[in-house]
Amino acid sequence: MAPFILTKTRFEELPDELLLLICEYLSSTEILFSFVGLNSRLSKTISGFCRHVVLAQIPFKRFNYICKSILPQIGTQISSLVVSNDWKGVLSKIFLNYFGKQMSLIFPCLKQLILPTYLIDSLASFLDCLQNLPLLFEIKIMSVYEMGTSSTSQQALLEKLFTANNNRLTSILFDDDSLSFSYKNNTDVNYLHIENLVIELDCLSDLHRLLTDLPQLKSIDVAINGEDLEIDEDIKYNPIVTLKYFRLRSFIQSWTLTDLVTIFRRIPNIEELIIQINTHYDTRLIDGEQMYSHLSSLLSLKKFTYFLQFQDISLVDTTDVISSWKEFQQDFICINSDDNESIILYSLPFSYPYLTLRYSLAKNKNFSDNFGYEVKCLTLYEVSTRIAETFSIINKCHRMQRLILQIYPEIVPESFQEIQLRKLPYLTFFVAFQTLSINTDDFKRLLEAAPNLYHMAIAYELLDSLFASDIVCNLLGRRVTDLLIGITSEINSEAIPIFITRLASVCPSLKHLYFHSKDSKNSTESIILTVLNHLSKWNCLISFGVANIKIDSKILTQGIREWIIENSNLHDNDSFLTDYSADTFRLWL
């Protein structure tokens, strides 16, 4: 038998399939930083990653290198670009320092731009630089937010957005985490180029004013998050004849059929209509015959999807609800809450990726059997500290990406049958921001079921209590890299160093660590100093911040950077950036 000979293989000799498999475990910036410019073979292999570039969760020093040395090389290949501020509020400013005046020269083939986690002012600055990009027709804005006083108004921001890139944008898409806008008419201008819009608005009048200024829309997805449904009498109610797709989401306001009819009259050629609303008292919204009468006389629908939460069940005879919807060529289901205080009426097939529901409604078996597969983001409120009660619901949502639980400690847990929680491979983000306690064993089971959960927003008191379990600590250390900790009450300054020391031990792989203090009286300087003292234990840390704080004027006089160097293992020649604005401290490493 011939002897077995071990041969060495160079990295670039690996087959393309294996190289691409390795790249699946790396971020976009890690791929660019590691492989661009090494040799022609590797550059060709990763060409797909050069077309779709994500600048996010990246260390300060590496970001500068990529902007200076890599993006100019591959800029002509980039068709989709993500430029994230990652809660730091400064990344986009540095990006614009490199490319602001020459964006169209560096990225001439850019078709789609995605901008996550921007303040209003930083987003406005970015929009000002979008000029003469011949192929850029779509922009997606994620988690835009407002802190303190902005020099740019919401109205001015929308006008900048509607006219960006020399009026070339046809699709403007905000995600569900962005702020709600108040919109006033621009009487001199109609934005005829905008065809697709996803946005959150304050009230119904904002929607009508927007429809007046965007008369060539083909699709609109709008959430209305305020509580005022009164109509401005000065609005022009011109029909939008080009509109084919309309989706309305609004669970804060109490809607009436009259409110809906004002919308129906403006969209005569609509083909697909999706309505997700709430009402306290208008029984006409639960009467299928009345709804059919208005829809059939005003619209020519090909597809109708309906989801209604009705709050005052005493006004409704629930036994006759379904029979009134027989004119529609689809099935409807009506579900009562366990406490008989509210009902849900919805059409099938179920197609609502974002749901916010009372636990007493969501747990209804008929309901969960129908909604689970489609759900991407689930918010359950009025949940007890025994979150295992929700596992039967969560099992139906095995494609869920985000889970938000609003836990009320005063709710007495019900007796329930323990069930096995199935794997949740898509769940990456868990939020329990306002609760002080939770059943530790239940939380352990949730962590075990979610191997890819890496992002958590959690209350300080809750996380502190979970540290008592070694098993939970082990799971947290293996899972969590992005952590937002909410401090909802005043805490003892002596407890902060103990907590952060424990946190550094439990979660050594953190990349992003943020605190949000509800009460600015908390000893936030103690939080900053303790984290600085533990930087050597967080070798992967990219960013750290504390929001809603007031830093001592003496520190500001000295200079934030100098104060950090004086109280940490960082030195003046180290590459890091610090910022303090809008009552938020940030450190970018």
RODO-2510 file (C-alpha; in nm, 4 decimals, decimal comma):
residues 589
     n   res          X          Y          Z
     1     m     0,0000     0,0000     0,0000
     2     a     0,1369     0,3370    -0,0975
     3     p     0,2051     0,5681     0,1963
     4     f    -0,0444     0,8502     0,2588
     5     i     0,1150     1,1827     0,1723
     6     l    -0,0203     1,5002     0,3273
     7     t     0,0056     1,7889     0,0818
     8     k    -0,0329     2,1565     0,1551
     9     t    -0,2923     2,3537    -0,0391
    10     r    -0,2769     2,7279    -0,0716
    11     f    -0,5952     2,9157     0,0083
    12     e    -0,6409     3,0453    -0,3462
    13     e    -0,6200     2,6865    -0,4795
    14     l    -0,9422     2,5902    -0,3044
    15     p    -1,2397     2,5380    -0,5408
    16     d    -1,4773     2,8305    -0,5913
    17     e    -1,7603     2,6437    -0,4189
    18     l    -1,5574     2,6140    -0,0981
    19     l    -1,4401     2,9754    -0,1108
    20     l    -1,7973     3,0968    -0,1512
    21     l    -1,9073     2,8750     0,1379
    22     i    -1,6408     3,0379     0,3572
    23     c    -1,7652     3,3811     0,2512
    24     e    -2,1148     3,2990     0,3809
    25     y    -1,9703     3,3143     0,7326
    26     l    -1,8076     3,6538     0,6772
    27     s    -1,9561     4,0012     0,6654
    28     s    -1,9437     4,2075     0,3474
    29     t    -1,6673     4,4288     0,4851
    30     e    -1,4635     4,1293     0,6044
    31     i    -1,4762     3,9850     0,2525
    32     l    -1,3703     4,3123     0,0921
    33     f    -1,0972     4,3756     0,3490
    34     s    -0,9574     4,0234     0,3197
    35     f    -0,9750     3,9413    -0,0520
    36     v    -0,9959     4,2491    -0,2771
    37     g    -0,6709     4,3043    -0,4635
    38     l    -0,4957     3,9815    -0,3555
    39     n    -0,4973     3,8260    -0,7033
    40     s    -0,7171     3,8123    -1,0132
    41     r    -0,8578     3,4666    -0,9328
    42     l    -0,9900     3,5697    -0,5874
    43     s    -1,1164     3,9022    -0,7211
    44     k    -1,3189     3,7161    -0,9839
    45     t    -1,4532     3,4671    -0,7270
    46     i    -1,5867     3,7392    -0,4952
    47     s    -1,7178     3,9626    -0,7759
    48     g    -2,0747     3,9011    -0,6582
    49     f    -1,9900     4,0474    -0,3178
    50     c    -1,8519     4,3562    -0,4925
    51     r    -2,1899     4,4222    -0,6545
    52     h    -2,3770     4,4195    -0,3218
    53     v    -2,1755     4,5962    -0,0512
    54     v    -2,2794     4,6383     0,3126
    55     l    -2,0911     4,8962     0,5202
    56     a    -2,2122     4,8100     0,8693
    57     q    -2,0799     4,6819     1,2030
    58     i    -1,7269     4,7684     1,1031
    59     p    -1,4339     4,8883     1,3167
    60     f    -1,3322     5,2511     1,2769
    61     k    -0,9803     5,1833     1,1448
    62     r    -1,0989     4,9214     0,8945
    63     f    -1,3768     5,1494     0,7704
    64     n    -1,1279     5,4212     0,6808
    65     y    -0,9116     5,1707     0,4940
    66     i    -1,2077     5,0370     0,2944
    67     c    -1,3196     5,3883     0,2013
    68     k    -0,9708     5,4967     0,1035
    69     s    -0,8309     5,1888    -0,0683
    70     i    -1,1066     4,9436    -0,1631
    71     l    -1,4273     5,1241    -0,2597
    72     p    -1,2522     5,3364    -0,5272
    73     q    -1,1294     5,0093    -0,6845
    74     i    -1,4675     4,8365    -0,6971
    75     g    -1,7048     5,1356    -0,7063
    76     t    -1,7982     5,0868    -1,0719
    77     q    -1,9146     4,7306    -0,9909
    78     i    -2,1450     4,8259    -0,7021
    79     s    -2,5178     4,8140    -0,7824
    80     s    -2,6512     4,7850    -0,4257
    81     l    -2,4974     4,9714    -0,1313
    82     v    -2,5787     4,9756     0,2406
    83     v    -2,4280     5,2622     0,4417
    84     s    -2,5277     5,2135     0,8047
    85     n    -2,4820     5,4546     1,0931
    86     d    -2,5043     5,1649     1,3388
    87     w    -2,6322     5,3918     1,6238
    88     k    -2,2996     5,5715     1,6163
    89     g    -2,4222     5,8695     1,4165
    90     v    -2,0833     5,9375     1,2610
    91     l    -2,0174     5,6664     1,0004
    92     s    -2,2120     5,8439     0,7275
    93     k    -2,0257     6,1693     0,7945
    94     i    -1,6923     5,9970     0,7330
    95     f    -1,8320     5,8225     0,4255
    96     l    -1,9407     6,1586     0,2843
    97     n    -1,5994     6,3072     0,3601
    98     y    -1,4574     6,0520     0,1179
    99     f    -1,7298     6,0371    -0,1475
   100     g    -1,9855     6,3125    -0,0943
   101     k    -1,8790     6,5339    -0,3843
   102     q    -1,7913     6,2491    -0,6202
   103     m    -2,0627     5,9898    -0,5492
   104     s    -2,1698     5,9723    -0,9144
   105     l    -1,8091     5,9233    -1,0295
   106     i    -1,7241     5,6451    -0,7816
   107     f    -2,0592     5,4597    -0,7969
   108     p    -2,1958     5,5183    -1,1510
   109     c    -2,3847     5,1839    -1,1603
   110     l    -2,5556     5,2207    -0,8215
   111     k    -2,9219     5,1147    -0,8457
   112     q    -3,0284     5,0664    -0,4831
   113     l    -2,9199     5,2519    -0,1690
   114     i    -3,0068     5,1351     0,1848
   115     l    -2,9534     5,3713     0,4799
   116     p    -3,0115     5,2203     0,8285
   117     t    -3,0166     5,3960     1,1700
   118     y    -2,9881     5,7612     1,0748
   119     l    -3,0713     6,0759     1,2636
   120     i    -3,2808     6,3233     1,0638
   121     d    -2,9902     6,5664     1,0203
   122     s    -2,7389     6,3010     0,9120
   123     l    -2,9916     6,1585     0,6661
   124     a    -3,0570     6,5053     0,5234
   125     s    -2,6820     6,5562     0,4706
   126     f    -2,6577     6,2248     0,2880
   127     l    -2,9514     6,3076     0,0616
   128     d    -2,7888     6,6374    -0,0354
   129     c    -2,5004     6,4384    -0,1863
   130     l    -2,7170     6,2156    -0,4041
   131     q    -2,6773     6,3918    -0,7365
   132     n    -2,6473     6,2711    -1,0964
   133     l    -2,6483     5,8955    -1,0252
   134     p    -2,8019     5,7778    -1,3547
   135     l    -2,9287     5,4351    -1,2383
   136     l    -3,0249     5,5069    -0,8750
   137     f    -3,4028     5,4721    -0,8615
   138     e    -3,4625     5,3098    -0,5207
   139     i    -3,3741     5,4134    -0,1676
   140     k    -3,4645     5,2233     0,1492
   141     i    -3,4401     5,3947     0,4868
   142     m    -3,4354     5,1826     0,8014
   143     s    -3,4790     5,2996     1,1603
   144     v    -3,4500     5,6723     1,0962
   145     y    -3,5005     5,8461     1,4293
   146     e    -3,5047     6,1847     1,5947
   147     m    -3,3155     6,2745     1,9130
   148     g    -3,3370     6,6191     2,0688
   149     t    -3,3837     6,9128     1,8338
   150     s    -3,3049     6,8598     1,4657
   151     s    -3,2046     7,1464     1,2405
   152     t    -3,3971     6,9709     0,9610
   153     s    -3,7747     6,9451     0,9969
   154     q    -3,9627     6,6306     0,9026
   155     q    -4,1269     6,8173     0,6163
   156     a    -3,7923     6,9410     0,4861
   157     l    -3,6504     6,5882     0,5083
   158     l    -3,9334     6,4443     0,2992
   159     e    -3,8941     6,7206     0,0400
   160     k    -3,5214     6,6445     0,0170
   161     l    -3,6031     6,2771    -0,0210
   162     f    -3,8680     6,3306    -0,2899
   163     t    -3,6280     6,5452    -0,4955
   164     a    -3,3077     6,3475    -0,4277
   165     n    -3,0837     6,2412    -0,7148
   166     n    -3,2282     6,5095    -0,9417
   167     n    -3,5851     6,3730    -0,9135
   168     r    -3,4832     6,0273    -1,0347
   169     l    -3,6069     5,8176    -0,7410
   170     t    -3,9100     5,6058    -0,8235
   171     s    -3,9176     5,3925    -0,5038
   172     i    -3,8854     5,5286    -0,1489
   173     l    -3,9215     5,2706     0,1257
   174     f    -3,9174     5,3282     0,5025
   175     d    -3,9139     5,0289     0,7347
   176     d    -4,1441     4,9716     1,0340
   177     d    -3,8844     5,0980     1,2841
   178     s    -3,8703     5,4492     1,1416
   179     l    -4,0414     5,7524     1,2898
   180     s    -4,3901     5,8655     1,1859
   181     f    -4,4056     6,1724     0,9663
   182     s    -4,6397     6,4665     0,9654
   183     y    -4,6840     6,5846     0,6056
   184     k    -4,7970     6,9222     0,4729
   185     n    -4,8823     6,9928     0,1099
   186     n    -4,6219     7,1429    -0,1184
   187     t    -4,8670     7,3463    -0,3233
   188     d    -4,6159     7,4344    -0,5937
   189     v    -4,4802     7,0889    -0,6733
   190     n    -4,6159     6,7456    -0,7613
   191     y    -4,3629     6,4643    -0,7433
   192     l    -4,4620     6,2871    -1,0641
   193     h    -4,1599     6,0518    -1,0688
   194     i    -4,2412     5,8637    -0,7446
   195     e    -4,4201     5,5344    -0,8107
   196     n    -4,3680     5,3215    -0,4978
   197     l    -4,3801     5,4391    -0,1373
   198     v    -4,3650     5,2745     0,2061
   199     i    -4,4037     5,5211     0,4935
   200     e    -4,5397     5,5800     0,8459
   201     l    -4,7581     5,8859     0,9033
   202     d    -4,9147     6,0605     1,2017
   203     c    -5,2744     6,0931     1,0862
   204     l    -5,5223     6,0369     0,8045
   205     s    -5,4937     6,3958     0,6789
   206     d    -5,1204     6,3404     0,6260
   207     l    -5,2070     6,0503     0,3962
   208     h    -5,4542     6,2535     0,1927
   209     r    -5,2082     6,5413     0,1539
   210     l    -4,9389     6,2967     0,0458
   211     l    -5,1647     6,1375    -0,2146
   212     t    -5,2321     6,4850    -0,3552
   213     d    -4,8600     6,5546    -0,4018
   214     l    -4,7755     6,2089    -0,5433
   215     p    -5,0371     6,1694    -0,8195
   216     q    -4,8467     5,9027    -1,0173
   217     l    -4,8111     5,6442    -0,7401
   218     k    -4,8517     5,2810    -0,8411
   219     s    -4,8192     5,1300    -0,4917
   220     i    -4,8289     5,2619    -0,1371
   221     d    -4,7853     5,0863     0,1984
   222     v    -4,8732     5,3222     0,4820
   223     a    -4,8926     5,2911     0,8602
   224     i    -5,0864     5,5586     1,0510
   225     n    -4,9646     5,5795     1,4078
   226     g    -5,1339     5,8858     1,5562
   227     e    -5,4713     5,9154     1,7253
   228     d    -5,6295     6,1955     1,5210
   229     l    -5,8466     6,0894     1,2277
   230     e    -6,0088     6,4249     1,1589
   231     i    -5,9873     6,5289     0,7942
   232     d    -5,8435     6,8618     0,6846
   233     e    -6,1210     7,0307     0,4824
   234     d    -5,8690     7,2069     0,2554
   235     i    -5,7308     6,8828     0,1109
   236     k    -5,7812     6,8195    -0,2610
   237     y    -5,9397     6,4767    -0,3037
   238     n    -5,8208     6,4073    -0,6569
   239     p    -5,8281     6,0361    -0,7516
   240     i    -5,4944     5,8585    -0,8026
   241     v    -5,5775     5,6644    -1,1188
   242     t    -5,2358     5,4964    -1,1463
   243     l    -5,2527     5,3320    -0,8008
   244     k    -5,2834     4,9526    -0,8167
   245     y    -5,1641     4,8406    -0,4706
   246     f    -5,2669     4,9902    -0,1359
   247     r    -5,1826     4,8620     0,2121
   248     l    -5,3052     5,0376     0,5284
   249     r    -5,1849     4,9499     0,8795
   250     s    -5,3185     5,1312     1,1864
   251     f    -5,3873     4,9855     1,5315
   252     i    -5,3557     5,2941     1,7532
   253     q    -5,6480     5,4895     1,6134
   254     s    -6,0130     5,3880     1,6251
   255     w    -6,1263     5,3792     1,2621
   256     t    -6,4714     5,4230     1,1108
   257     l    -6,6117     5,3116     0,7781
   258     t    -6,6444     5,6778     0,6831
   259     d    -6,2683     5,7188     0,7227
   260     l    -6,2049     5,4262     0,4895
   261     v    -6,4494     5,5513     0,2298
   262     t    -6,2545     5,8791     0,1998
   263     i    -5,9601     5,6634     0,0929
   264     f    -6,1637     5,4340    -0,1355
   265     r    -6,2893     5,7329    -0,3357
   266     r    -5,9307     5,8282    -0,4204
   267     i    -5,8136     5,4895    -0,5492
   268     p    -6,0670     5,3875    -0,8190
   269     n    -5,8341     5,1558    -1,0115
   270     i    -5,6871     4,9683    -0,7165
   271     e    -5,6299     4,5953    -0,7778
   272     e    -5,4934     4,4790    -0,4421
   273     l    -5,6188     4,6261    -0,1142
   274     i    -5,4847     4,5254     0,2284
   275     i    -5,6409     4,6749     0,5416
   276     q    -5,5179     4,6142     0,8979
   277     i    -5,7019     4,8409     1,1418
   278     n    -5,8576     4,8755     1,4842
   279     t    -6,1942     5,0160     1,5919
   280     h    -6,3591     5,0693     1,9280
   281     y    -6,7200     5,1114     1,8261
   282     d    -6,7991     5,1254     1,4512
   283     t    -6,9981     4,8063     1,3912
   284     r    -7,0136     4,8851     1,0166
   285     l    -6,6507     4,7715     0,9889
   286     i    -6,7487     4,4242     1,1006
   287     d    -7,0546     4,4118     0,8759
   288     g    -6,9544     4,2384     0,5533
   289     e    -7,2630     4,3527     0,3625
   290     q    -7,1860     4,7207     0,4226
   291     m    -6,8173     4,6736     0,3395
   292     y    -6,9027     4,4864     0,0197
   293     s    -7,1476     4,7565    -0,0856
   294     h    -6,8796     5,0272    -0,0683
   295     l    -6,5975     4,8200    -0,2157
   296     s    -6,7990     4,6886    -0,5088
   297     s    -6,9403     5,0299    -0,6002
   298     l    -6,6123     5,2221    -0,5725
   299     l    -6,3387     4,9746    -0,6627
   300     s    -6,2540     4,6925    -0,9046
   301     l    -6,0516     4,4678    -0,6789
   302     k    -5,8650     4,1537    -0,7767
   303     k    -5,7446     4,0810    -0,4225
   304     f    -5,8794     4,1934    -0,0839
   305     t    -5,7142     4,1261     0,2532
   306     y    -5,8784     4,2358     0,5784
   307     f    -5,7731     4,2304     0,9445
   308     l    -5,9865     4,4089     1,2055
   309     q    -5,9480     4,4317     1,5814
   310     f    -6,2803     4,5296     1,7438
   311     q    -6,2396     4,6463     2,1026
   312     d    -6,5926     4,6718     2,2470
   313     i    -6,7482     4,3289     2,2025
   314     s    -7,0671     4,4347     2,3839
   315     l    -7,1729     4,6166     2,0663
   316     v    -7,1540     4,3083     1,8436
   317     d    -7,3535     3,9907     1,8053
   318     t    -7,0596     3,7683     1,7172
   319     t    -7,2817     3,4757     1,6084
   320     d    -7,3821     3,6577     1,2863
   321     v    -7,0513     3,8178     1,1919
   322     i    -6,9246     3,5578     0,9433
   323     s    -7,2591     3,5194     0,7661
   324     s    -7,2497     3,8840     0,6568
   325     w    -6,9270     3,8298     0,4581
   326     k    -7,0612     3,5669     0,2195
   327     e    -7,0576     3,8055    -0,0789
   328     f    -6,6787     3,7959    -0,0748
   329     q    -6,5256     3,5063    -0,2683
   330     q    -6,2985     3,4105     0,0224
   331     d    -6,3156     3,2796     0,3766
   332     f    -6,3285     3,4924     0,6908
   333     i    -6,2641     3,3926     1,0517
   334     c    -6,3866     3,5662     1,3675
   335     i    -6,2053     3,5021     1,6968
   336     n    -6,3052     3,6049     2,0507
   337     s    -6,0469     3,6841     2,3178
   338     d    -6,0570     3,4633     2,6259
   339     d    -6,1802     3,7517     2,8399
   340     n    -6,4593     3,8291     2,5883
   341     e    -6,3487     4,1927     2,5662
   342     s    -6,2394     4,2019     2,2019
   343     i    -6,2575     4,0124     1,8749
   344     i    -6,0537     3,9773     1,5580
   345     l    -6,2019     3,9382     1,2123
   346     y    -5,9645     3,8427     0,9323
   347     s    -5,9664     3,7049     0,5813
   348     l    -5,7883     3,4000     0,4473
   349     p    -5,5299     3,3299     0,3256
   350     f    -5,3478     3,5024     0,6103
   351     s    -5,0657     3,7332     0,4933
   352     y    -4,9534     3,9677     0,7712
   353     p    -4,5775     3,9533     0,8396
   354     y    -4,5948     4,2108     1,1243
   355     l    -4,8371     4,1406     1,4095
   356     t    -4,9037     4,3165     1,7389
   357     l    -5,1558     4,1263     1,9501
   358     r    -5,2830     4,0687     2,2993
   359     y    -5,1694     3,7291     2,4222
   360     s    -5,5296     3,6337     2,5015
   361     l    -5,6168     3,6722     2,1310
   362     a    -5,3002     3,5304     1,9797
   363     k    -5,3228     3,2061     2,1750
   364     n    -5,6553     3,1101     2,0161
   365     k    -5,5780     2,7872     1,8325
   366     n    -5,7854     2,8693     1,5251
   367     f    -5,6008     3,1955     1,4928
   368     s    -5,2468     3,0702     1,5533
   369     d    -5,2970     2,7821     1,3114
   370     n    -5,3693     3,0315     1,0350
   371     f    -5,1261     3,3147     1,0994
   372     g    -4,8038     3,1530     1,2137
   373     y    -4,6192     3,0677     0,8937
   374     e    -4,6283     3,4213     0,7509
   375     v    -4,5135     3,6110     1,0615
   376     k    -4,1705     3,7784     1,0540
   377     c    -4,2116     4,0122     1,3504
   378     l    -4,4401     3,9253     1,6429
   379     t    -4,5258     4,1539     1,9336
   380     l    -4,7266     4,0002     2,2161
   381     y    -4,8495     4,2165     2,5008
   382     e    -5,0156     4,1362     2,8332
   383     v    -4,7862     3,8347     2,8763
   384     s    -4,7073     3,6952     3,2225
   385     t    -4,3561     3,6246     3,3493
   386     r    -4,4099     3,2598     3,2469
   387     i    -4,3292     3,3206     2,8829
   388     a    -4,3595     2,9461     2,8202
   389     e    -4,7302     3,0287     2,7883
   390     t    -4,6443     3,1824     2,4524
   391     f    -4,4503     2,8833     2,3185
   392     s    -4,7543     2,7298     2,1479
   393     i    -4,7890     3,0578     1,9556
   394     i    -4,4161     3,0895     1,8847
   395     n    -4,4073     2,7323     1,7509
   396     k    -4,6494     2,8383     1,4792
   397     c    -4,4160     3,1266     1,3857
   398     h    -4,1062     2,9242     1,3109
   399     r    -3,9981     3,1711     1,0380
   400     m    -4,0117     3,4621     1,2822
   401     q    -3,7129     3,6995     1,2796
   402     r    -3,8055     3,9320     1,5675
   403     l    -3,9905     3,8606     1,8922
   404     i    -4,1092     4,1398     2,1227
   405     l    -4,2713     4,0510     2,4545
   406     q    -4,4404     4,3130     2,6715
   407     i    -4,4489     4,1351     3,0048
   408     y    -4,6773     4,2441     3,2863
   409     p    -4,5490     4,0992     3,6183
   410     e    -4,8882     4,1606     3,7814
   411     i    -5,0572     3,9100     3,5497
   412     v    -5,1051     3,5780     3,7253
   413     p    -4,9655     3,2944     3,5095
   414     e    -5,2243     3,0476     3,3882
   415     s    -5,1907     2,6752     3,4257
   416     f    -5,0702     2,5391     3,0947
   417     q    -4,9280     2,2240     2,9464
   418     e    -4,5522     2,2306     2,8984
   419     i    -4,4622     2,1900     2,5315
   420     q    -4,1380     2,1467     2,3440
   421     l    -4,0263     2,4662     2,1726
   422     r    -3,9248     2,3911     1,8156
   423     k    -3,6115     2,5341     1,6559
   424     l    -3,6299     2,9009     1,5540
   425     p    -3,3473     2,9328     1,2980
   426     y    -3,4611     3,2752     1,1704
   427     l    -3,5015     3,4447     1,5092
   428     t    -3,2218     3,7013     1,5450
   429     f    -3,3705     3,9755     1,7664
   430     f    -3,5436     3,9490     2,1055
   431     v    -3,6921     4,2432     2,2958
   432     a    -3,8069     4,2513     2,6590
   433     f    -3,7370     4,6115     2,7404
   434     q    -3,9810     4,7051     3,0155
   435     t    -4,0001     4,4009     3,2387
   436     l    -3,8177     4,3434     3,5665
   437     s    -3,8535     3,9673     3,5843
   438     i    -3,9066     3,6581     3,3751
   439     n    -3,9028     3,2863     3,4412
   440     t    -3,5380     3,1856     3,3974
   441     d    -3,6075     2,8320     3,2785
   442     d    -3,8494     2,9610     3,0138
   443     f    -3,5898     3,2084     2,8890
   444     k    -3,3265     2,9332     2,8774
   445     r    -3,5522     2,7229     2,6569
   446     l    -3,6049     3,0174     2,4227
   447     l    -3,2281     3,0718     2,3901
   448     e    -3,1725     2,7025     2,3240
   449     a    -3,4302     2,7077     2,0437
   450     a    -3,2797     3,0145     1,8704
   451     p    -2,9233     2,9314     1,7585
   452     n    -2,8902     3,2508     1,5509
   453     l    -3,0248     3,4993     1,8033
   454     y    -2,7540     3,7631     1,8334
   455     h    -2,9323     4,0920     1,9039
   456     m    -3,1164     4,1680     2,2293
   457     a    -3,2850     4,4740     2,3769
   458     i    -3,3473     4,3959     2,7401
   459     a    -3,4098     4,5675     3,0731
   460     y    -3,1128     4,6049     3,3071
   461     e    -3,2972     4,4512     3,6025
   462     l    -3,4066     4,1516     3,3955
   463     l    -3,0612     4,0817     3,2571
   464     d    -2,9106     4,1172     3,6038
   465     s    -3,1506     3,8561     3,7415
   466     l    -3,0739     3,6146     3,4546
   467     f    -2,7040     3,6242     3,5421
   468     a    -2,7876     3,4000     3,8384
   469     s    -2,8214     3,1038     3,6017
   470     d    -2,4946     2,9575     3,4740
   471     i    -2,6743     2,7824     3,1868
   472     v    -2,8355     3,1059     3,0715
   473     c    -2,5016     3,2850     3,0997
   474     n    -2,3373     3,0215     2,8832
   475     l    -2,6072     3,0566     2,6169
   476     l    -2,5904     3,4365     2,6253
   477     g    -2,2148     3,4250     2,5794
   478     r    -2,2480     3,1998     2,2750
   479     r    -2,5338     3,3939     2,1161
   480     v    -2,5334     3,7665     2,1853
   481     t    -2,3088     4,0115     2,0011
   482     d    -2,5384     4,3188     1,9900
   483     l    -2,6885     4,4311     2,3204
   484     l    -2,9091     4,7258     2,4141
   485     i    -2,9734     4,7537     2,7889
   486     g    -3,2585     4,9681     2,9150
   487     i    -3,2226     5,1276     3,2577
   488     t    -3,5800     5,2107     3,3524
   489     s    -3,5302     5,3200     3,7141
   490     e    -3,2643     5,4800     3,9290
   491     i    -2,9974     5,2300     4,0272
   492     n    -2,7313     5,2272     4,2917
   493     s    -2,4001     5,3512     4,1485
   494     e    -2,2200     5,0768     4,3454
   495     a    -2,4182     4,8107     4,1575
   496     i    -2,3092     4,9309     3,8135
   497     p    -1,9425     4,8157     3,8269
   498     i    -2,0521     4,4752     3,9602
   499     f    -2,3074     4,4357     3,6794
   500     i    -2,0681     4,5404     3,4002
   501     t    -1,7902     4,3199     3,5340
   502     r    -2,0317     4,0284     3,5226
   503     l    -2,1449     4,1292     3,1733
   504     a    -1,7864     4,1304     3,0460
   505     s    -1,7414     3,7810     3,1851
   506     v    -2,0689     3,6451     3,0426
   507     c    -2,0607     3,8128     2,6983
   508     p    -1,6944     3,8531     2,5929
   509     s    -1,7843     3,8515     2,2201
   510     l    -1,9945     4,1672     2,2208
   511     k    -1,9545     4,3839     1,9108
   512     h    -2,2065     4,6546     1,9984
   513     l    -2,3015     4,7566     2,3526
   514     y    -2,5500     5,0336     2,4286
   515     f    -2,7297     5,1582     2,7366
   516     h    -3,0434     5,3690     2,7344
   517     s    -3,1134     5,5465     3,0613
   518     k    -3,4747     5,6482     3,1190
   519     d    -3,3680     5,8659     3,4113
   520     s    -3,0746     6,0971     3,3403
   521     k    -3,0039     6,1033     3,7162
   522     n    -2,8396     5,7633     3,6884
   523     s    -2,4638     5,7561     3,7291
   524     t    -2,3921     5,7307     3,3571
   525     e    -2,0313     5,8393     3,3986
   526     s    -1,9857     5,5321     3,6170
   527     i    -2,1247     5,3180     3,3329
   528     i    -1,8830     5,4720     3,0820
   529     l    -1,5791     5,4447     3,3094
   530     t    -1,6507     5,0830     3,4040
   531     v    -1,6920     4,9794     3,0409
   532     l    -1,3675     5,1600     2,9535
   533     n    -1,1907     4,9647     3,2281
   534     h    -1,3095     4,6384     3,0703
   535     l    -1,2223     4,7125     2,7079
   536     s    -0,9380     4,4613     2,7182
   537     k    -1,1944     4,1850     2,7853
   538     w    -1,4107     4,2921     2,4881
   539     n    -1,1643     4,2324     2,2065
   540     c    -1,4424     4,2288     1,9450
   541     l    -1,6147     4,5479     2,0599
   542     i    -1,6788     4,7896     1,7730
   543     s    -1,9110     5,0450     1,9302
   544     f    -2,0308     5,1494     2,2739
   545     g    -2,2802     5,4170     2,3698
   546     v    -2,5087     5,5543     2,6392
   547     a    -2,8246     5,7441     2,5441
   548     n    -3,0248     6,0031     2,7396
   549     i    -2,7398     6,1258     2,9601
   550     k    -2,5838     6,4513     3,0734
   551     i    -2,2045     6,4467     3,0893
   552     d    -2,0389     6,6709     3,3455
   553     s    -1,9347     7,0082     3,2038
   554     k    -1,5821     6,9613     3,3418
   555     i    -1,5397     6,6534     3,1220
   556     l    -1,6694     6,8424     2,8187
   557     t    -1,4255     7,1238     2,8905
   558     q    -1,1396     6,8775     2,9154
   559     g    -1,2532     6,7029     2,5946
   560     i    -1,4288     6,3648     2,5633
   561     r    -1,1371     6,2029     2,3809
   562     e    -0,8843     6,3196     2,6399
   563     w    -1,1089     6,1990     2,9228
   564     i    -1,1384     5,8550     2,7611
   565     i    -0,7611     5,8246     2,7120
   566     e    -0,7072     5,9251     3,0747
   567     n    -0,9484     5,6576     3,2010
   568     s    -0,8828     5,3611     2,9713
   569     n    -0,6107     5,1593     2,8026
   570     l    -0,6606     5,3602     2,4828
   571     h    -0,3813     5,5923     2,3707
   572     d    -0,3704     5,9094     2,1688
   573     n    -0,2260     5,7314     1,8646
   574     d    -0,5007     5,4631     1,8679
   575     s    -0,7650     5,4721     1,5927
   576     f    -1,0972     5,5455     1,7576
   577     l    -1,3649     5,8092     1,7340
   578     t    -1,5832     5,9545     2,0070
   579     d    -1,8922     6,1698     1,9931
   580     y    -2,1345     6,3340     2,2337
   581     s    -2,4457     6,4884     2,0813
   582     a    -2,8233     6,4781     2,1363
   583     d    -2,7564     6,3615     2,4969
   584     t    -2,5869     6,0474     2,3648
   585     f    -2,2281     5,9342     2,4203
   586     r    -2,0712     5,7127     2,1525
   587     l    -1,7351     5,5421     2,1163
   588     w    -1,6361     5,3830     1,7844
   589     l    -1,3347     5,1527     1,8016
***
